[in-house]
Amino acid sequence: MVKPALQAAAFVERLPRRPYCTDDPAQGLLIRPQATALAYRHIQHNPPPHVACLVFDVDRADAYHAWLDAGLPAPNWVCLNVRNGHAHYGYLLASPVARTSAAKQKPLRYLAAIEHVL
């Protein structure tokens, strides 16, 4: 099992250098250096040219263990809202999937199928 600190470091390594971020989406997005953006509640987790991390929003009171109930692989990280039990799951991809005009269609279709199921 990978230690949580190493998983967090791997997630941060894959963030865009200047991601979009905000504390309140209704107030709009900011573009900030990665070190500054990490202090915001919401942060862009993939740079535009590829997908390196899948993040899923699980809006149910028992979200912390929902991946087990669904028979899914363990996420690399879980961020739990202790007030309502909802969570975000993060899965780091072994290899990023390109999403530019030069991207191969097969990996994009596979990625879309995974996102649809989850």
Biopython code that builds the backbone (N, CA, C, O; Angstrom):
import numpy as np
from Bio.PDB.StructureBuilder import StructureBuilder

atoms = [
    (1, "MET", "N", (0.848, -1.189, 0.000)),
    (1, "MET", "CA", (0.000, 0.000, 0.000)),
    (1, "MET", "C", (0.889, 1.247, 0.000)),
    (1, "MET", "O", (1.848, 1.337, 0.766)),
    (2, "VAL", "N", (0.561, 2.187, -0.854)),
    (2, "VAL", "CA", (1.322, 3.433, -0.949)),
    (2, "VAL", "C", (0.899, 4.360, 0.185)),
    (2, "VAL", "O", (-0.289, 4.495, 0.478)),
    (3, "LYS", "N", (1.868, 4.990, 0.811)),
    (3, "LYS", "CA", (1.567, 5.898, 1.918)),
    (3, "LYS", "C", (0.794, 7.114, 1.414)),
    (3, "LYS", "O", (1.049, 7.593, 0.308)),
    (4, "PRO", "N", (-0.156, 7.622, 2.221)),
    (4, "PRO", "CA", (-0.957, 8.782, 1.795)),
    (4, "PRO", "C", (-0.120, 9.979, 1.356)),
    (4, "PRO", "O", (-0.478, 10.660, 0.395)),
    (5, "ALA", "N", (0.980, 10.243, 2.039)),
    (5, "ALA", "CA", (1.806, 11.399, 1.667)),
    (5, "ALA", "C", (2.381, 11.229, 0.262)),
    (5, "ALA", "O", (2.490, 12.200, -0.486)),
    (6, "LEU", "N", (2.749, 9.996, -0.099)),
    (6, "LEU", "CA", (3.276, 9.750, -1.443)),
    (6, "LEU", "C", (2.183, 9.880, -2.490)),
    (6, "LEU", "O", (2.434, 10.365, -3.594)),
    (7, "GLN", "N", (0.960, 9.446, -2.151)),
    (7, "GLN", "CA", (-0.154, 9.592, -3.080)),
    (7, "GLN", "C", (-0.464, 11.068, -3.301)),
    (7, "GLN", "O", (-0.707, 11.491, -4.432)),
    (8, "ALA", "N", (-0.456, 11.847, -2.234)),
    (8, "ALA", "CA", (-0.713, 13.285, -2.357)),
    (8, "ALA", "C", (0.370, 13.939, -3.211)),
    (8, "ALA", "O", (0.071, 14.794, -4.045)),
    (9, "ALA", "N", (1.611, 13.545, -3.008)),
    (9, "ALA", "CA", (2.706, 14.113, -3.794)),
    (9, "ALA", "C", (2.547, 13.757, -5.274)),
    (9, "ALA", "O", (2.798, 14.593, -6.142)),
    (10, "ALA", "N", (2.134, 12.531, -5.562)),
    (10, "ALA", "CA", (1.924, 12.119, -6.955)),
    (10, "ALA", "C", (0.793, 12.919, -7.591)),
    (10, "ALA", "O", (0.876, 13.286, -8.763)),
    (11, "PHE", "N", (-0.260, 13.192, -6.828)),
    (11, "PHE", "CA", (-1.369, 13.999, -7.331)),
    (11, "PHE", "C", (-0.890, 15.417, -7.643)),
    (11, "PHE", "O", (-1.179, 15.947, -8.715)),
    (12, "VAL", "N", (-0.168, 16.024, -6.721)),
    (12, "VAL", "CA", (0.320, 17.396, -6.904)),
    (12, "VAL", "C", (1.283, 17.469, -8.084)),
    (12, "VAL", "O", (1.259, 18.442, -8.838)),
    (13, "GLU", "N", (2.129, 16.457, -8.254)),
    (13, "GLU", "CA", (3.069, 16.428, -9.383)),
    (13, "GLU", "C", (2.360, 16.537, -10.726)),
    (13, "GLU", "O", (2.899, 17.111, -11.672)),
    (14, "ARG", "N", (1.159, 15.988, -10.809)),
    (14, "ARG", "CA", (0.432, 15.932, -12.074)),
    (14, "ARG", "C", (-0.488, 17.131, -12.304)),
    (14, "ARG", "O", (-1.093, 17.246, -13.369)),
    (15, "LEU", "N", (-0.598, 18.010, -11.336)),
    (15, "LEU", "CA", (-1.434, 19.198, -11.511)),
    (15, "LEU", "C", (-0.823, 20.125, -12.560)),
    (15, "LEU", "O", (0.390, 20.113, -12.767)),
    (16, "PRO", "N", (-1.654, 20.924, -13.218)),
    (16, "PRO", "CA", (-1.108, 21.941, -14.125)),
    (16, "PRO", "C", (-0.192, 22.899, -13.353)),
    (16, "PRO", "O", (-0.359, 23.081, -12.147)),
    (17, "ARG", "N", (0.758, 23.500, -14.037)),
    (17, "ARG", "CA", (1.664, 24.451, -13.375)),
    (17, "ARG", "C", (0.928, 25.702, -12.916)),
    (17, "ARG", "O", (1.279, 26.295, -11.896)),
    (18, "ARG", "N", (-0.096, 26.105, -13.672)),
    (18, "ARG", "CA", (-0.904, 27.276, -13.312)),
    (18, "ARG", "C", (-2.385, 26.903, -13.460)),
    (18, "ARG", "O", (-3.038, 27.308, -14.422)),
    (19, "PRO", "N", (-2.907, 26.132, -12.507)),
    (19, "PRO", "CA", (-4.289, 25.647, -12.641)),
    (19, "PRO", "C", (-5.331, 26.718, -12.346)),
    (19, "PRO", "O", (-5.067, 27.715, -11.673)),
    (20, "TYR", "N", (-6.522, 26.472, -12.877)),
    (20, "TYR", "CA", (-7.677, 27.260, -12.459)),
    (20, "TYR", "C", (-7.981, 26.867, -11.019)),
    (20, "TYR", "O", (-7.813, 25.708, -10.639)),
    (21, "CYS", "N", (-8.428, 27.829, -10.222)),
    (21, "CYS", "CA", (-8.765, 27.536, -8.835)),
    (21, "CYS", "C", (-9.760, 28.580, -8.330)),
    (21, "CYS", "O", (-9.891, 29.662, -8.901)),
    (22, "THR", "N", (-10.455, 28.233, -7.249)),
    (22, "THR", "CA", (-11.397, 29.160, -6.627)),
    (22, "THR", "C", (-11.833, 28.603, -5.277)),
    (22, "THR", "O", (-11.732, 27.401, -5.030)),
    (23, "ASP", "N", (-12.308, 29.466, -4.424)),
    (23, "ASP", "CA", (-12.968, 29.027, -3.194)),
    (23, "ASP", "C", (-14.469, 28.955, -3.400)),
    (23, "ASP", "O", (-15.166, 28.247, -2.673)),
    (24, "ASP", "N", (-14.977, 29.693, -4.401)),
    (24, "ASP", "CA", (-16.411, 29.731, -4.676)),
    (24, "ASP", "C", (-16.621, 29.812, -6.187)),
    (24, "ASP", "O", (-16.389, 30.863, -6.784)),
    (25, "PRO", "N", (-17.056, 28.715, -6.813)),
    (25, "PRO", "CA", (-17.242, 28.730, -8.266)),
    (25, "PRO", "C", (-18.176, 29.838, -8.757)),
    (25, "PRO", "O", (-18.027, 30.311, -9.883)),
    (26, "ALA", "N", (-19.122, 30.250, -7.939)),
    (26, "ALA", "CA", (-20.036, 31.325, -8.335)),
    (26, "ALA", "C", (-19.301, 32.656, -8.494)),
    (26, "ALA", "O", (-19.779, 33.553, -9.189)),
    (27, "GLN", "N", (-18.150, 32.782, -7.856)),
    (27, "GLN", "CA", (-17.361, 34.013, -7.940)),
    (27, "GLN", "C", (-16.370, 33.991, -9.102)),
    (27, "GLN", "O", (-15.655, 34.967, -9.328)),
    (28, "GLY", "N", (-16.326, 32.886, -9.833)),
    (28, "GLY", "CA", (-15.422, 32.785, -10.973)),
    (28, "GLY", "C", (-14.138, 32.056, -10.636)),
    (28, "GLY", "O", (-13.860, 31.735, -9.481)),
    (29, "LEU", "N", (-13.366, 31.806, -11.675)),
    (29, "LEU", "CA", (-12.115, 31.072, -11.540)),
    (29, "LEU", "C", (-10.926, 32.010, -11.641)),
    (29, "LEU", "O", (-10.983, 33.047, -12.302)),
    (30, "LEU", "N", (-9.858, 31.628, -10.978)),
    (30, "LEU", "CA", (-8.592, 32.348, -11.035)),
    (30, "LEU", "C", (-7.552, 31.410, -11.623)),
    (30, "LEU", "O", (-7.693, 30.191, -11.525)),
    (31, "ILE", "N", (-6.523, 31.953, -12.224)),
    (31, "ILE", "CA", (-5.376, 31.159, -12.653)),
    (31, "ILE", "C", (-4.227, 31.583, -11.754)),
    (31, "ILE", "O", (-3.845, 32.752, -11.712)),
    (32, "ARG", "N", (-3.687, 30.612, -11.040)),
    (32, "ARG", "CA", (-2.633, 30.908, -10.069)),
    (32, "ARG", "C", (-1.504, 29.884, -10.200)),
    (32, "ARG", "O", (-1.723, 28.783, -10.704)),
    (33, "PRO", "N", (-0.300, 30.239, -9.750)),
    (33, "PRO", "CA", (0.773, 29.243, -9.710)),
    (33, "PRO", "C", (0.340, 28.062, -8.829)),
    (33, "PRO", "O", (-0.432, 28.226, -7.884)),
    (34, "GLN", "N", (0.840, 26.904, -9.152)),
    (34, "GLN", "CA", (0.431, 25.690, -8.453)),
    (34, "GLN", "C", (0.524, 25.817, -6.932)),
    (34, "GLN", "O", (-0.408, 25.434, -6.225)),
    (35, "ALA", "N", (1.621, 26.343, -6.427)),
    (35, "ALA", "CA", (1.796, 26.453, -4.976)),
    (35, "ALA", "C", (0.711, 27.321, -4.346)),
    (35, "ALA", "O", (0.255, 27.026, -3.241)),
    (36, "THR", "N", (0.296, 28.369, -5.018)),
    (36, "THR", "CA", (-0.768, 29.247, -4.521)),
    (36, "THR", "C", (-2.127, 28.575, -4.671)),
    (36, "THR", "O", (-2.957, 28.643, -3.764)),
    (37, "ALA", "N", (-2.358, 27.930, -5.804)),
    (37, "ALA", "CA", (-3.649, 27.298, -6.094)),
    (37, "ALA", "C", (-3.990, 26.196, -5.098)),
    (37, "ALA", "O", (-5.167, 25.944, -4.841)),
    (38, "LEU", "N", (-2.994, 25.543, -4.542)),
    (38, "LEU", "CA", (-3.242, 24.455, -3.591)),
    (38, "LEU", "C", (-3.963, 24.921, -2.330)),
    (38, "LEU", "O", (-4.517, 24.097, -1.602)),
    (39, "ALA", "N", (-3.967, 26.209, -2.063)),
    (39, "ALA", "CA", (-4.651, 26.736, -0.879)),
    (39, "ALA", "C", (-6.148, 26.953, -1.121)),
    (39, "ALA", "O", (-6.885, 27.236, -0.177)),
    (40, "TYR", "N", (-6.604, 26.827, -2.365)),
    (40, "TYR", "CA", (-8.017, 27.044, -2.689)),
    (40, "TYR", "C", (-8.823, 25.752, -2.537)),
    (40, "TYR", "O", (-8.274, 24.653, -2.603)),
    (41, "ARG", "N", (-10.126, 25.903, -2.334)),
    (41, "ARG", "CA", (-11.007, 24.742, -2.134)),
    (41, "ARG", "C", (-11.218, 23.938, -3.409)),
    (41, "ARG", "O", (-11.388, 22.721, -3.344)),
    (42, "HIS", "N", (-11.212, 24.584, -4.553)),
    (42, "HIS", "CA", (-11.431, 23.924, -5.839)),
    (42, "HIS", "C", (-10.221, 24.191, -6.725)),
    (42, "HIS", "O", (-9.750, 25.324, -6.827)),
    (43, "ILE", "N", (-9.722, 23.129, -7.366)),
    (43, "ILE", "CA", (-8.530, 23.279, -8.195)),
    (43, "ILE", "C", (-8.643, 22.376, -9.430)),
    (43, "ILE", "O", (-9.138, 21.252, -9.345)),
    (44, "GLN", "N", (-8.186, 22.873, -10.556)),
    (44, "GLN", "CA", (-8.156, 22.104, -11.804)),
    (44, "GLN", "C", (-7.162, 20.958, -11.629)),
    (44, "GLN", "O", (-6.005, 21.195, -11.281)),
    (45, "HIS", "N", (-7.592, 19.729, -11.865)),
    (45, "HIS", "CA", (-6.715, 18.592, -11.603)),
    (45, "HIS", "C", (-6.044, 18.005, -12.843)),
    (45, "HIS", "O", (-5.172, 17.146, -12.711)),
    (46, "ASN", "N", (-6.421, 18.439, -14.029)),
    (46, "ASN", "CA", (-5.764, 17.971, -15.254)),
    (46, "ASN", "C", (-5.415, 19.155, -16.142)),
    (46, "ASN", "O", (-6.224, 20.069, -16.300)),
    (47, "PRO", "N", (-4.216, 19.149, -16.725)),
    (47, "PRO", "CA", (-3.893, 20.196, -17.691)),
    (47, "PRO", "C", (-4.682, 19.955, -18.981)),
    (47, "PRO", "O", (-5.110, 18.828, -19.234)),
    (48, "PRO", "N", (-4.881, 20.985, -19.793)),
    (48, "PRO", "CA", (-5.699, 20.833, -21.005)),
    (48, "PRO", "C", (-5.281, 19.713, -21.966)),
    (48, "PRO", "O", (-6.161, 19.062, -22.528)),
    (49, "PRO", "N", (-3.977, 19.454, -22.184)),
    (49, "PRO", "CA", (-3.651, 18.469, -23.223)),
    (49, "PRO", "C", (-3.834, 16.998, -22.850)),
    (49, "PRO", "O", (-3.798, 16.139, -23.732)),
    (50, "HIS", "N", (-4.032, 16.684, -21.558)),
    (50, "HIS", "CA", (-4.182, 15.274, -21.204)),
    (50, "HIS", "C", (-4.924, 15.081, -19.878)),
    (50, "HIS", "O", (-5.118, 16.018, -19.104)),
    (51, "VAL", "N", (-5.328, 13.832, -19.648)),
    (51, "VAL", "CA", (-5.985, 13.439, -18.397)),
    (51, "VAL", "C", (-5.018, 12.529, -17.650)),
    (51, "VAL", "O", (-4.655, 11.463, -18.149)),
    (52, "ALA", "N", (-4.604, 12.940, -16.468)),
    (52, "ALA", "CA", (-3.696, 12.147, -15.643)),
    (52, "ALA", "C", (-4.376, 11.671, -14.367)),
    (52, "ALA", "O", (-3.873, 10.782, -13.679)),
    (53, "CYS", "N", (-5.526, 12.270, -14.055)),
    (53, "CYS", "CA", (-6.228, 11.957, -12.817)),
    (53, "CYS", "C", (-7.733, 12.001, -13.068)),
    (53, "CYS", "O", (-8.242, 12.939, -13.681)),
    (54, "LEU", "N", (-8.431, 10.992, -12.594)),
    (54, "LEU", "CA", (-9.892, 10.984, -12.663)),
    (54, "LEU", "C", (-10.419, 11.327, -11.279)),
    (54, "LEU", "O", (-10.010, 10.725, -10.287)),
    (55, "VAL", "N", (-11.320, 12.288, -11.213)),
    (55, "VAL", "CA", (-11.917, 12.696, -9.941)),
    (55, "VAL", "C", (-13.424, 12.557, -10.069)),
    (55, "VAL", "O", (-14.029, 13.058, -11.017)),
    (56, "PHE", "N", (-14.023, 11.869, -9.100)),
    (56, "PHE", "CA", (-15.463, 11.629, -9.114)),
    (56, "PHE", "C", (-16.096, 12.201, -7.861)),
    (56, "PHE", "O", (-15.576, 12.038, -6.757)),
    (57, "ASP", "N", (-17.215, 12.867, -8.041)),
    (57, "ASP", "CA", (-17.993, 13.474, -6.961)),
    (57, "ASP", "C", (-19.086, 12.478, -6.571)),
    (57, "ASP", "O", (-19.937, 12.138, -7.393)),
    (58, "VAL", "N", (-19.067, 12.013, -5.326)),
    (58, "VAL", "CA", (-20.038, 11.025, -4.853)),
    (58, "VAL", "C", (-20.945, 11.703, -3.834)),
    (58, "VAL", "O", (-20.558, 11.919, -2.686)),
    (59, "ASP", "N", (-22.153, 12.036, -4.269)),
    (59, "ASP", "CA", (-23.091, 12.777, -3.425)),
    (59, "ASP", "C", (-24.092, 11.845, -2.758)),
    (59, "ASP", "O", (-25.259, 11.780, -3.143)),
    (60, "ARG", "N", (-23.616, 11.134, -1.760)),
    (60, "ARG", "CA", (-24.492, 10.322, -0.922)),
    (60, "ARG", "C", (-23.889, 10.268, 0.471)),
    (60, "ARG", "O", (-22.678, 10.419, 0.633)),
    (61, "ALA", "N", (-24.716, 10.057, 1.461)),
    (61, "ALA", "CA", (-24.287, 10.151, 2.857)),
    (61, "ALA", "C", (-23.223, 9.122, 3.230)),
    (61, "ALA", "O", (-22.432, 9.364, 4.142)),
    (62, "ASP", "N", (-23.187, 7.994, 2.552)),
    (62, "ASP", "CA", (-22.203, 6.953, 2.864)),
    (62, "ASP", "C", (-21.111, 6.871, 1.793)),
    (62, "ASP", "O", (-20.623, 5.785, 1.480)),
    (63, "ALA", "N", (-20.742, 7.993, 1.249)),
    (63, "ALA", "CA", (-19.828, 8.034, 0.104)),
    (63, "ALA", "C", (-18.442, 7.473, 0.402)),
    (63, "ALA", "O", (-17.775, 6.981, -0.507)),
    (64, "TYR", "N", (-17.999, 7.535, 1.644)),
    (64, "TYR", "CA", (-16.638, 7.098, 1.955)),
    (64, "TYR", "C", (-16.394, 5.651, 1.522)),
    (64, "TYR", "O", (-15.310, 5.322, 1.041)),
    (65, "HIS", "N", (-17.393, 4.794, 1.692)),
    (65, "HIS", "CA", (-17.241, 3.378, 1.352)),
    (65, "HIS", "C", (-18.003, 2.974, 0.095)),
    (65, "HIS", "O", (-18.087, 1.783, -0.204)),
    (66, "ALA", "N", (-18.552, 3.915, -0.641)),
    (66, "ALA", "CA", (-19.366, 3.593, -1.818)),
    (66, "ALA", "C", (-18.575, 2.828, -2.872)),
    (66, "ALA", "O", (-19.146, 1.991, -3.571)),
    (67, "TRP", "N", (-17.285, 3.089, -3.004)),
    (67, "TRP", "CA", (-16.478, 2.374, -3.988)),
    (67, "TRP", "C", (-16.433, 0.883, -3.668)),
    (67, "TRP", "O", (-16.404, 0.055, -4.578)),
    (68, "LEU", "N", (-16.426, 0.532, -2.369)),
    (68, "LEU", "CA", (-16.454, -0.882, -1.977)),
    (68, "LEU", "C", (-17.776, -1.525, -2.376)),
    (68, "LEU", "O", (-17.808, -2.618, -2.940)),
    (69, "ASP", "N", (-18.878, -0.816, -2.068)),
    (69, "ASP", "CA", (-20.217, -1.327, -2.390)),
    (69, "ASP", "C", (-20.374, -1.573, -3.887)),
    (69, "ASP", "O", (-21.061, -2.508, -4.298)),
    (70, "ALA", "N", (-19.740, -0.735, -4.696)),
    (70, "ALA", "CA", (-19.869, -0.833, -6.152)),
    (70, "ALA", "C", (-18.862, -1.812, -6.769)),
    (70, "ALA", "O", (-18.896, -2.058, -7.975)),
    (71, "GLY", "N", (-17.968, -2.369, -5.945)),
    (71, "GLY", "CA", (-16.970, -3.300, -6.458)),
    (71, "GLY", "C", (-15.887, -2.637, -7.281)),
    (71, "GLY", "O", (-15.302, -3.264, -8.165)),
    (72, "LEU", "N", (-15.614, -1.370, -6.998)),
    (72, "LEU", "CA", (-14.602, -0.616, -7.745)),
    (72, "LEU", "C", (-13.229, -0.778, -7.108)),
    (72, "LEU", "O", (-13.131, -1.125, -5.931)),
    (73, "PRO", "N", (-12.176, -0.533, -7.866)),
    (73, "PRO", "CA", (-10.846, -0.529, -7.254)),
    (73, "PRO", "C", (-10.738, 0.627, -6.261)),
    (73, "PRO", "O", (-11.424, 1.641, -6.391)),
    (74, "ALA", "N", (-9.876, 0.457, -5.282)),
    (74, "ALA", "CA", (-9.680, 1.503, -4.276)),
    (74, "ALA", "C", (-9.146, 2.764, -4.940)),
    (74, "ALA", "O", (-8.214, 2.693, -5.740)),
    (75, "PRO", "N", (-9.727, 3.920, -4.619)),
    (75, "PRO", "CA", (-9.190, 5.173, -5.161)),
    (75, "PRO", "C", (-7.820, 5.465, -4.551)),
    (75, "PRO", "O", (-7.490, 4.967, -3.475)),
    (76, "ASN", "N", (-7.034, 6.271, -5.246)),
    (76, "ASN", "CA", (-5.751, 6.692, -4.692)),
    (76, "ASN", "C", (-5.941, 7.619, -3.508)),
    (76, "ASN", "O", (-5.120, 7.659, -2.592)),
    (77, "TRP", "N", (-7.041, 8.365, -3.540)),
    (77, "TRP", "CA", (-7.358, 9.225, -2.404)),
    (77, "TRP", "C", (-8.857, 9.458, -2.338)),
    (77, "TRP", "O", (-9.568, 9.377, -3.340)),
    (78, "VAL", "N", (-9.316, 9.751, -1.121)),
    (78, "VAL", "CA", (-10.718, 10.093, -0.871)),
    (78, "VAL", "C", (-10.729, 11.367, -0.048)),
    (78, "VAL", "O", (-10.026, 11.471, 0.957)),
    (79, "CYS", "N", (-11.519, 12.327, -0.472)),
    (79, "CYS", "CA", (-11.698, 13.573, 0.277)),
    (79, "CYS", "C", (-13.134, 13.570, 0.783)),
    (79, "CYS", "O", (-14.072, 13.637, -0.012)),
    (80, "LEU", "N", (-13.312, 13.494, 2.091)),
    (80, "LEU", "CA", (-14.629, 13.340, 2.699)),
    (80, "LEU", "C", (-15.123, 14.650, 3.295)),
    (80, "LEU", "O", (-14.380, 15.346, 3.986)),
    (81, "ASN", "N", (-16.384, 14.982, 3.023)),
    (81, "ASN", "CA", (-17.054, 16.107, 3.670)),
    (81, "ASN", "C", (-17.703, 15.538, 4.928)),
    (81, "ASN", "O", (-18.690, 14.809, 4.840)),
    (82, "VAL", "N", (-17.161, 15.862, 6.086)),
    (82, "VAL", "CA", (-17.656, 15.263, 7.331)),
    (82, "VAL", "C", (-19.041, 15.770, 7.718)),
    (82, "VAL", "O", (-19.714, 15.143, 8.536)),
    (83, "ARG", "N", (-19.480, 16.887, 7.150)),
    (83, "ARG", "CA", (-20.813, 17.410, 7.481)),
    (83, "ARG", "C", (-21.937, 16.593, 6.855)),
    (83, "ARG", "O", (-22.983, 16.402, 7.477)),
    (84, "ASN", "N", (-21.732, 16.108, 5.627)),
    (84, "ASN", "CA", (-22.826, 15.384, 4.970)),
    (84, "ASN", "C", (-22.441, 13.986, 4.484)),
    (84, "ASN", "O", (-23.292, 13.274, 3.951)),
    (85, "GLY", "N", (-21.197, 13.580, 4.650)),
    (85, "GLY", "CA", (-20.764, 12.248, 4.245)),
    (85, "GLY", "C", (-20.433, 12.105, 2.771)),
    (85, "GLY", "O", (-20.023, 11.028, 2.340)),
    (86, "HIS", "N", (-20.600, 13.164, 1.986)),
    (86, "HIS", "CA", (-20.270, 13.121, 0.558)),
    (86, "HIS", "C", (-18.748, 13.093, 0.397)),
    (86, "HIS", "O", (-18.012, 13.430, 1.325)),
    (87, "ALA", "N", (-18.289, 12.691, -0.784)),
    (87, "ALA", "CA", (-16.843, 12.567, -0.979)),
    (87, "ALA", "C", (-16.455, 12.799, -2.432)),
    (87, "ALA", "O", (-17.293, 12.789, -3.334)),
    (88, "HIS", "N", (-15.169, 13.005, -2.625)),
    (88, "HIS", "CA", (-14.550, 12.990, -3.948)),
    (88, "HIS", "C", (-13.546, 11.838, -3.934)),
    (88, "HIS", "O", (-12.821, 11.645, -2.959)),
    (89, "TYR", "N", (-13.516, 11.074, -5.032)),
    (89, "TYR", "CA", (-12.529, 10.006, -5.201)),
    (89, "TYR", "C", (-11.539, 10.450, -6.256)),
    (89, "TYR", "O", (-11.919, 11.037, -7.269)),
    (90, "GLY", "N", (-10.277, 10.172, -6.020)),
    (90, "GLY", "CA", (-9.248, 10.468, -7.006)),
    (90, "GLY", "C", (-8.517, 9.209, -7.429)),
    (90, "GLY", "O", (-8.033, 8.445, -6.595)),
    (91, "TYR", "N", (-8.445, 9.005, -8.725)),
    (91, "TYR", "CA", (-7.704, 7.883, -9.303)),
    (91, "TYR", "C", (-6.598, 8.448, -10.181)),
    (91, "TYR", "O", (-6.879, 9.168, -11.139)),
    (92, "LEU", "N", (-5.346, 8.132, -9.868)),
    (92, "LEU", "CA", (-4.217, 8.565, -10.688)),
    (92, "LEU", "C", (-3.986, 7.524, -11.777)),
    (92, "LEU", "O", (-3.875, 6.333, -11.487)),
    (93, "LEU", "N", (-3.915, 7.961, -13.008)),
    (93, "LEU", "CA", (-3.688, 7.044, -14.122)),
    (93, "LEU", "C", (-2.204, 6.712, -14.237)),
    (93, "LEU", "O", (-1.351, 7.574, -14.021)),
    (94, "ALA", "N", (-1.900, 5.475, -14.572)),
    (94, "ALA", "CA", (-0.503, 5.069, -14.750)),
    (94, "ALA", "C", (0.138, 5.839, -15.901)),
    (94, "ALA", "O", (1.313, 6.200, -15.838)),
    (95, "SER", "N", (-0.642, 6.087, -16.949)),
    (95, "SER", "CA", (-0.176, 6.869, -18.097)),
    (95, "SER", "C", (-1.254, 7.877, -18.459)),
    (95, "SER", "O", (-2.422, 7.506, -18.583)),
    (96, "PRO", "N", (-0.892, 9.139, -18.630)),
    (96, "PRO", "CA", (-1.890, 10.136, -19.027)),
    (96, "PRO", "C", (-2.504, 9.804, -20.386)),
    (96, "PRO", "O", (-1.858, 9.197, -21.240)),
    (97, "VAL", "N", (-3.744, 10.208, -20.570)),
    (97, "VAL", "CA", (-4.449, 10.020, -21.837)),
    (97, "VAL", "C", (-4.497, 11.372, -22.547)),
    (97, "VAL", "O", (-5.052, 12.339, -22.027)),
    (98, "ALA", "N", (-3.912, 11.423, -23.732)),
    (98, "ALA", "CA", (-3.891, 12.672, -24.504)),
    (98, "ALA", "C", (-5.298, 13.017, -24.966)),
    (98, "ALA", "O", (-6.095, 12.132, -25.277)),
    (99, "ARG", "N", (-5.597, 14.314, -25.008)),
    (99, "ARG", "CA", (-6.900, 14.753, -25.518)),
    (99, "ARG", "C", (-6.757, 15.946, -26.466)),
    (99, "ARG", "O", (-7.599, 16.843, -26.504)),
    (100, "THR", "N", (-5.680, 15.924, -27.214)),
    (100, "THR", "CA", (-5.457, 16.941, -28.240)),
    (100, "THR", "C", (-5.966, 16.409, -29.576)),
    (100, "THR", "O", (-6.469, 15.287, -29.648)),
    (101, "SER", "N", (-5.839, 17.200, -30.622)),
    (101, "SER", "CA", (-6.279, 16.751, -31.949)),
    (101, "SER", "C", (-5.441, 15.572, -32.446)),
    (101, "SER", "O", (-5.880, 14.837, -33.330)),
    (102, "ALA", "N", (-4.246, 15.384, -31.892)),
    (102, "ALA", "CA", (-3.380, 14.275, -32.295)),
    (102, "ALA", "C", (-3.587, 13.025, -31.435)),
    (102, "ALA", "O", (-2.891, 12.027, -31.624)),
    (103, "ALA", "N", (-4.523, 13.066, -30.504)),
    (103, "ALA", "CA", (-4.744, 11.946, -29.581)),
    (103, "ALA", "C", (-5.291, 10.728, -30.312)),
    (103, "ALA", "O", (-6.023, 10.853, -31.294)),
    (104, "LYS", "N", (-4.931, 9.568, -29.828)),
    (104, "LYS", "CA", (-5.465, 8.316, -30.374)),
    (104, "LYS", "C", (-6.879, 8.106, -29.841)),
    (104, "LYS", "O", (-7.153, 8.375, -28.671)),
    (105, "GLN", "N", (-7.762, 7.630, -30.690)),
    (105, "GLN", "CA", (-9.177, 7.481, -30.333)),
    (105, "GLN", "C", (-9.441, 6.344, -29.350)),
    (105, "GLN", "O", (-10.326, 6.463, -28.503)),
    (106, "LYS", "N", (-8.698, 5.250, -29.446)),
    (106, "LYS", "CA", (-8.964, 4.098, -28.579)),
    (106, "LYS", "C", (-8.798, 4.452, -27.094)),
    (106, "LYS", "O", (-9.692, 4.142, -26.307)),
    (107, "PRO", "N", (-7.689, 5.090, -26.676)),
    (107, "PRO", "CA", (-7.583, 5.472, -25.263)),
    (107, "PRO", "C", (-8.666, 6.468, -24.839)),
    (107, "PRO", "O", (-9.147, 6.414, -23.708)),
    (108, "LEU", "N", (-9.049, 7.376, -25.740)),
    (108, "LEU", "CA", (-10.106, 8.340, -25.412)),
    (108, "LEU", "C", (-11.449, 7.644, -25.204)),
    (108, "LEU", "O", (-12.197, 7.998, -24.293)),
    (109, "ARG", "N", (-11.754, 6.659, -26.042)),
    (109, "ARG", "CA", (-13.011, 5.906, -25.884)),
    (109, "ARG", "C", (-12.996, 5.101, -24.589)),
    (109, "ARG", "O", (-14.005, 5.021, -23.888)),
    (110, "TYR", "N", (-11.853, 4.509, -24.277)),
    (110, "TYR", "CA", (-11.729, 3.730, -23.037)),
    (110, "TYR", "C", (-11.920, 4.643, -21.824)),
    (110, "TYR", "O", (-12.626, 4.287, -20.881)),
    (111, "LEU", "N", (-11.294, 5.808, -21.851)),
    (111, "LEU", "CA", (-11.447, 6.784, -20.772)),
    (111, "LEU", "C", (-12.906, 7.207, -20.630)),
    (111, "LEU", "O", (-13.421, 7.290, -19.515)),
    (112, "ALA", "N", (-13.571, 7.471, -21.739)),
    (112, "ALA", "CA", (-14.985, 7.867, -21.705)),
    (112, "ALA", "C", (-15.846, 6.755, -21.121)),
    (112, "ALA", "O", (-16.788, 7.032, -20.377)),
    (113, "ALA", "N", (-15.539, 5.506, -21.444)),
    (113, "ALA", "CA", (-16.310, 4.379, -20.906)),
    (113, "ALA", "C", (-16.134, 4.270, -19.397)),
    (113, "ALA", "O", (-17.098, 4.010, -18.677)),
    (114, "ILE", "N", (-14.916, 4.466, -18.918)),
    (114, "ILE", "CA", (-14.660, 4.426, -17.469)),
    (114, "ILE", "C", (-15.425, 5.541, -16.776)),
    (114, "ILE", "O", (-16.085, 5.305, -15.765)),
    (115, "GLU", "N", (-15.342, 6.752, -17.311)),
    (115, "GLU", "CA", (-16.041, 7.881, -16.692)),
    (115, "GLU", "C", (-17.548, 7.669, -16.697)),
    (115, "GLU", "O", (-18.231, 8.072, -15.755)),
    (116, "HIS", "N", (-18.076, 7.043, -17.744)),
    (116, "HIS", "CA", (-19.517, 6.792, -17.832)),
    (116, "HIS", "C", (-19.961, 5.793, -16.759)),
    (116, "HIS", "O", (-21.002, 5.982, -16.130)),
    (117, "VAL", "N", (-19.185, 4.745, -16.550)),
    (117, "VAL", "CA", (-19.538, 3.714, -15.567)),
    (117, "VAL", "C", (-19.431, 4.252, -14.150)),
    (117, "VAL", "O", (-20.285, 3.970, -13.309)),
    (118, "LEU", "N", (-18.398, 5.015, -13.886)),
    (118, "LEU", "CA", (-18.204, 5.515, -12.527)),
    (118, "LEU", "C", (-19.071, 6.726, -12.291)),
    (118, "LEU", "O", (-19.051, 7.297, -11.201)),
]
sb = StructureBuilder()
sb.init_structure("model")
sb.init_model(0)
sb.init_chain("A")
sb.init_seg("    ")
for serial, (resi, resn, name, xyz) in enumerate(atoms, 1):
    if name == "N":
        sb.init_residue(resn, " ", resi, " ")
    sb.init_atom(name, np.array(xyz, "f"), 0.0, 1.0, " ", f" {name:<3s}", serial, name[0])
structure = sb.get_structure()
